[in-house]
Amino acid sequence: MNFSRKTVKGGVCILVFFLTMLSWTLVSSQSPTKQIQKPITLLPFQYTQLKTNNGTSCVYYMRNISLSNIAVAVNTGAPDSIKYDNGSLVNGIHTLAPGQQIIVVGDFKGKQLSTINLSSQNVAITTMLFCPGN
């Protein structure tokens, strides 16, 4: 039985097409989860209150977006044992140098975390809270 070159070439193209479709189906069936959290920008004397989950590790981020002025922020509502990556307690007054950011990861035990920007100059602070399952 002789096969012509066109038939074999067409068969290879069909095989490649079906293998591509099979691999696409396998990749898309894994359904990776990707979420986008939007940061909140606080101008002077603005505040935010964020609800946390109980039993999950949340990530809280705070950053001074100014490149020249110091920012002052106050946090309340977090459990007393949770500390930022610089070692300071989450609850309390925080002075952030220009461009400085601080991050905390921990179980906030379903508490409501409040942050207020008390900067005297026109300095904005960016905050973000991510709790899996929110």
Backbone torsions as a table, in degrees:
resi	resn	phi	psi	omega
1	MET	NA	120.0	-179.5
2	ASN	-99.7	133.4	173.7
3	PHE	-104.3	137.8	175.7
4	SER	-79.3	157.6	-178.2
5	ARG	-63.7	-35.6	179.3
6	LYS	-63.0	-40.6	-178.4
7	THR	-66.3	-43.1	-179.7
8	VAL	-65.9	-42.9	-179.7
9	LYS	-64.0	-42.6	177.4
10	GLY	-64.6	-37.9	178.1
11	GLY	-65.2	-37.8	178.3
12	VAL	-66.8	-40.6	178.4
13	CYS	-63.0	-41.9	178.3
14	ILE	-65.3	-41.8	178.7
15	LEU	-62.3	-44.6	178.6
16	VAL	-62.9	-40.7	178.0
17	PHE	-60.4	-47.6	-179.1
18	PHE	-67.0	-36.7	176.8
19	LEU	-66.4	-37.6	176.8
20	THR	-64.3	-44.6	178.4
21	MET	-63.7	-39.0	178.4
22	LEU	-64.3	-44.7	-179.6
23	SER	-67.1	-37.8	177.0
24	TRP	-62.5	-41.4	179.0
25	THR	-63.6	-41.4	179.5
26	LEU	-66.4	-41.8	-179.1
27	VAL	-67.6	-45.3	-177.3
28	SER	-74.0	-19.6	179.5
29	SER	-78.2	-12.1	179.0
30	GLN	-76.0	-15.7	177.4
31	SER	40.4	71.8	176.5
32	PRO	-66.1	145.6	-179.3
33	THR	-98.1	126.0	177.8
34	LYS	-135.1	124.5	179.5
35	GLN	-121.0	149.4	176.3
36	ILE	-116.2	120.4	175.7
37	GLN	-97.0	133.0	179.6
38	LYS	-93.0	129.4	176.1
39	PRO	-72.1	155.3	177.7
40	ILE	-110.0	128.1	178.5
41	THR	-100.9	123.9	-179.6
42	LEU	-107.4	119.4	172.7
43	LEU	-82.0	169.4	-179.1
44	PRO	-52.9	133.2	177.5
45	PHE	69.6	16.3	170.6
46	GLN	-97.9	154.6	-179.7
47	TYR	-138.0	165.3	175.0
48	THR	-138.5	148.9	174.7
49	GLN	-124.9	121.1	-174.7
50	LEU	-119.3	131.3	179.7
51	LYS	-87.2	132.2	179.9
52	THR	-105.9	167.0	176.6
53	ASN	-91.9	157.2	175.0
54	ASN	-99.9	128.6	175.1
55	GLY	90.4	1.3	176.5
56	THR	-122.1	150.7	176.9
57	SER	-80.3	118.9	177.8
58	CYS	-98.7	154.7	175.6
59	VAL	-113.5	123.6	177.1
60	TYR	-120.3	134.8	-172.9
61	TYR	-130.0	137.4	176.5
62	MET	-139.2	133.1	-175.8
63	ARG	-141.1	139.3	171.6
64	ASN	-85.3	113.4	-176.4
65	ILE	-87.4	-3.0	176.5
66	SER	-73.9	146.5	177.0
67	LEU	-100.3	-0.5	-177.2
68	SER	-137.9	-15.8	-175.3
69	ASN	-117.8	151.2	177.2
70	ILE	-81.2	140.6	177.9
71	ALA	-108.9	147.5	176.4
72	VAL	-124.0	126.5	179.5
73	ALA	-133.2	152.4	176.8
74	VAL	-125.1	131.9	176.0
75	ASN	-114.2	140.7	172.8
76	THR	-140.4	159.8	173.5
77	GLY	101.2	-14.1	-179.2
78	ALA	-80.1	152.7	173.1
79	PRO	-59.1	148.1	-174.1
80	ASP	-64.8	-19.0	-176.1
81	SER	-86.2	-9.1	-174.9
82	ILE	-87.1	130.8	-178.2
83	LYS	-125.8	149.9	173.6
84	TYR	-70.4	170.8	179.4
85	ASP	-66.3	-17.0	176.3
86	ASN	-90.1	2.3	176.1
87	GLY	95.8	-9.0	-179.9
88	SER	-82.9	148.9	177.3
89	LEU	-65.5	147.2	179.1
90	VAL	-63.7	-45.6	177.9
91	ASN	-72.3	126.9	177.5
92	GLY	137.9	-171.1	-177.8
93	ILE	-93.7	134.4	-179.5
94	HIS	-127.2	128.2	175.0
95	THR	-104.7	120.3	-177.3
96	LEU	-109.8	125.1	176.5
97	ALA	-67.5	163.2	178.9
98	PRO	-54.0	125.8	179.4
99	GLY	77.3	-2.3	-177.2
100	GLN	-74.0	144.7	175.2
101	GLN	-131.4	149.3	174.5
102	ILE	-131.2	144.7	-174.4
103	ILE	-132.1	143.7	175.1
104	VAL	-133.3	142.3	173.5
105	VAL	-126.8	125.6	179.9
106	GLY	178.8	171.8	177.6
107	ASP	-87.2	111.0	-179.7
108	PHE	-84.2	1.2	173.0
109	LYS	58.3	34.3	176.5
110	GLY	73.5	13.0	-178.9
111	LYS	-76.7	163.8	175.8
112	GLN	-97.8	117.2	-177.7
113	LEU	-92.7	125.4	179.8
114	SER	-113.4	137.5	177.4
115	THR	-133.1	133.2	176.2
116	ILE	-127.8	140.1	177.7
117	ASN	-92.0	113.0	-179.9
118	LEU	-109.6	27.3	179.6
119	SER	-67.1	137.6	-179.1
120	SER	-79.9	-30.7	176.1
121	GLN	-89.6	179.9	180.0
122	ASN	-81.4	69.4	-177.0
123	VAL	-111.3	126.2	178.6
124	ALA	-95.6	147.2	176.8
125	ILE	-120.1	135.5	176.2
126	THR	-103.3	131.4	176.4
127	THR	-127.0	156.5	175.9
128	MET	-154.2	139.2	176.1
129	LEU	-125.2	128.5	174.9
130	PHE	-126.8	119.7	175.1
131	CYS	-122.7	119.1	178.4
132	PRO	-55.3	135.6	-178.9
133	GLY	96.4	-7.8	177.1
134	ASN	-77.5	NA	NA
